[in-house]
Amino acid sequence: MIPDRYTQEKFAHAHRQQLHREAEIERMLGESPEQSSHPMRHMVGKLRSFLIAVGTRLKQLEQPRKQIAVD
């Protein structure tokens, strides 16, 4: 039995939606982890450098105080 035009269009529309969903899932799975986490790695690297610089500066500021206390 051949479905009427309305039913065919309804099935075609549902099939296209399913194909779009599958394509989106494939696209998301196809992204490599390096690409998706690259901005986060970059930000963590910048934060790490900043914290090291702050720690180094604090140590430099702390050294003269210790020398004065010893003298």
Buried (B, 14 or more C-beta within 10 A) or exposed (E): EEEEEEEEEEEEEEEEEEEEEEEEEEEEEEEEEEEEEEEEEEEEEEEEEEEEEEEEEEEEEEEEEEEEEEE
